Amino acid sequence: MITCLSLLLVMGCTSPVKIGDILEKTAEYEGKNLTVKGTVSNATWMSLVEQGIYMVNDSTGSIWVFSKQEPPT
């Protein structure tokens, strides 16, 4: 329990942002690190440039994510 609590404190206790909110208020979220929760689809990893792209869907919408980390499985 203490380990879990410590991990949450280190990571921050941010709740996921709804994708629909990001799409409606783009300027508010631009340039910020966000947490979203949803289903990953259309994942592609380009090992030559060490970048990937994937789509995240939740009940409010979907967005494309560009990342230097491999897409979640």
N, C-alpha and C positions, 0 to 999 in steps of 0.2 A: 504494500500500500504506500509506504513512504517513497519507494522508488518511483512509482507511478506519479505521485504528487510532485516529486522533484522534477520529473520529466516534463510534466505539464507546465511547471513554473519556468523551466528553461525555454521551452518551446513557445510559451505564451498561451494564454487561454482565449484564443480567438475562435469564434464560432464561424462555420462556413458561410460564405456569402452566396446568396441565390444568384444563379446565372442571369435570370431575368432582371435583377437589380443592376447587375453590371451592364447589361445591354441598354437599360433605360437611363442610367446615370454614368455614362462612360467617362465624362470629364472628372467626376468625383473619385473614380477608382484608377484613373490613368497614372502609371508610374509607381503604383503601390504593389507590395507583395500581398497576395490574397490567398485565402484557403477556400476552395470549392469542394463540394462533395457530389459525386455523380458517377455515371457509367462511362468508362473509356471505350472509344471505338475508333476505327480508322487509324490505328497507330502505325507509324512508319519511323524507323531509325536509320539515319544515314551515317554509317560508321566512318566514311572518308572525311566528313566534316564534323563528326561527333556532335550532331544535332538531331533532334527528332521533332515530330509533329503528331498531335493526336487531338481528337475531339472529345470533349467532356459534355455529357448531357445530364440535366436534372429535370424535375417536373416543370420548371419555368423557362427552359430554353437550352441552347447549346452554344458552345464557343470552341474555337480552335486554340490549342496551346502549343507554343513553340518552346522547346527546352533543350538545354545542354546536358540533361540527364535522360537516360533511357525511359521510355514511357512505362507507367505502372502496368502490371499484368493482372 
